């Protein structure tokens, strides 16, 4: 009786384990995709790096196109090999935002390719539902205010204290509501 139970358990385990091993749902972290042979972690790192660079310097966001395009190529290869991977909808969704933030025709076309992948293969995902209500202009960089000194305000006296405006360096004080870049974190030396 014990031998029959052991044989039956072995058969059941083999029957259920074989299909899972033959067709994995999630891509392994040590597999590489696209022409640049990027891992899923490498794709995520490029996306994160692009987002930080675009946020810091929106005027030069298009300079990040080539690197992000290689990640897009890898994303498409990843989707072809592991179409059921649950990470893919989110990566395609957020990658389209980074391409749109470049505000270039090439970036817009790449964003649309990411959206096409998302909307066609992952139409029921929460990312696809969000993507349907978005347009490119939502992710384009906001105009930054340039700081300029005004010669007309630098010549009079202040009504409050009688201090000459020329005594205050008006170019060093940003106007209210100005968008300024955030400085990078400083790590103290050990």
For each residue, the residues with C-beta under 8 A, 3 or more apart:
1: 4 5
2: 5 6
3: 6 7
4: 1 7 8
5: 1 2 8 9
6: 2 3 9 10
7: 3 4 10 11
8: 4 5 11 12
9: 5 6 12 13
10: 6 7 13 14
11: 7 8 14 15
12: 8 9 15 16
13: 9 10 16 17
14: 10 11 17 18
15: 11 12 18
16: 12 13 19 20
17: 13 14 20 21
18: 14 15 21 22
19: 16 22 23
20: 16 17 23 24
21: 17 18 24
22: 18 19
23: 19 20
24: 20 21 27 28 82
25: 82 84 85 86
26: 82 85 86 87
27: 24 31 33 40 78 81 82 85 87
28: 24 31
29: 39 40 41
30: 39
31: 27 28 39 40 81
32: 37 38 39 42 74
33: 27 37 38 39 40 43 74 75 77 78 81
34: 37 38 70 71 73 74 75 76 77 78
35: 70 73 74
36: 70 73 74
37: 32 33 34 74
38: 32 33 34 42 43 46 70 71 74
39: 29 30 31 32 33 42 43
40: 27 29 31 33 43 44 78 87
41: 29 44 45
42: 32 38 39 45 46 71 74
43: 33 38 39 40 46 47 71 74 75 78 91
44: 40 41 47 48 91
45: 41 42 48 49
46: 38 42 43 49 50 67 68 70 71
47: 43 44 50 51 68 71 91 94 95 98
48: 44 45 51 52
49: 45 46 52 53 64 67
50: 46 47 53 54 64 67 68 98
51: 47 48 54 55 98
52: 48 49 55 56
53: 49 50 56 57 60 61 63 64
54: 50 51 57 58 61 64 98 101 102 141
55: 51 52 58 182
56: 52 53 181 182 184
57: 53 54 60 61 181
58: 54 55 61 101 141 142 144
59: 141 144
60: 53 57 63
61: 53 54 57 58 64 101 102 103 107 141
62: 65 102 103 104 106 107
63: 53 60
64: 49 50 53 54 61 67 68 98 102
65: 62 68 69 99 102 104 106 107 110
66: 69 70
67: 46 49 50 64 70 71
68: 46 47 50 64 65 71 72 95 98 99 110
69: 65 66 72 73 106 110
70: 34 35 36 38 46 66 67 73 74
71: 34 38 42 43 46 47 67 68 74 75 95
72: 68 69 75 76 95 99 110 113 114
73: 34 35 36 69 70 76 77
74: 32 33 34 35 36 37 38 42 43 70 71 77 78
75: 33 34 43 71 72 78 79 88 91 92 95 114 117
76: 34 72 73 79 80 113 117
77: 33 34 73 74 80 81
78: 27 33 34 40 43 74 75 81 82 85 88
79: 75 76 82 83 85 88 92 117 121
80: 76 77 83
81: 27 31 33 77 78
82: 24 25 26 27 78 79 85 88
83: 79 80 88 121
84: 25
85: 25 26 27 78 79 82 88
86: 25 26 89
87: 26 27 40 90 91
88: 75 78 79 82 83 85 91 92 117 121 122
89: 86 92 93 118 122 125 126 127 128
90: 87 93 94 127
91: 43 44 47 75 87 88 94 95
92: 75 79 88 89 95 96 114 115 117 118 122 127
93: 89 90 96 97 114 118 127 128 130 131
94: 47 90 91 97 98
95: 47 68 71 72 75 91 92 98 99 111 114
96: 92 93 99 100 110 111 112 114 115 118 131
97: 93 94 100 101 111 139
98: 47 50 51 54 64 68 94 95 101 102
99: 65 68 72 95 96 102 107 108 110 111 114
100: 96 97 103 107 108 111 136 138 139 140
101: 54 58 61 97 98 107 139 140 141
102: 54 61 62 64 65 98 99 106 107
103: 61 62 100 107 140 141
104: 62 65 107 108
105: 108 109
106: 62 65 69 102 109 110
107: 61 62 65 99 100 101 102 103 104 110 111
108: 99 100 104 105 111 112 136
109: 105 106 112 113
110: 65 68 69 72 96 99 106 107 113 114
111: 95 96 97 99 100 107 108 114 115 136
112: 96 108 109 115 116
113: 72 76 109 110 116 117
114: 72 75 92 93 95 96 99 110 111 117 118
115: 92 96 111 112 118 119 131
116: 112 113 119 120
117: 75 76 79 88 92 113 114 120 121 122
118: 89 92 93 96 114 115 121 122 125 127 128 131
119: 115 116 122 123 128 131 132
120: 116 117 123
121: 79 83 88 117 118
122: 88 89 92 117 118 119 125 127 128
123: 119 120 128
124: 128
125: 89 118 122 128 129
126: 89 129 130
127: 89 90 92 93 118 122 130 131
128: 89 93 118 119 122 123 124 125 131 132
129: 125 126 132
130: 93 126 127 133 134
131: 93 96 115 118 119 127 128 134
132: 119 128 129
133: 130
134: 130 131 138 139
135: 138
136: 100 108 111 139 140
137: 140
138: 100 134 135
139: 97 100 101 134 136
140: 100 101 103 136 137
141: 54 58 59 61 101 103
142: 58 179
143:
144: 58 59 178 179
145: 174 175 177 178 179
146:
147: 171 174 175 178
148: 171
149: 154 170 171
150: 153 154 170
151: 154 155
152: 155
153: 150 156 165 170
154: 149 150 151 165 166 170
155: 151 152 165 166
156: 153 164 165
157: 162 163 164 165
158: 161 162 163 164 165
159:
160:
161: 158
162: 157 158
163: 157 158 167 168
164: 156 157 158 167
165: 153 154 155 156 157 158 168 170
166: 154 155
167: 163 164
168: 163 165 173
169: 172 173
170: 149 150 153 154 165 173
171: 147 148 149
172: 169
173: 168 169 170
174: 145 147 178 180
175: 145 147 178
176:
177: 145
178: 144 145 147 174 175
179: 142 144 145
180: 174
181: 56 57
182: 55 56
183: 186
184: 56
185:
186: 183
187:
188:
189:
190:
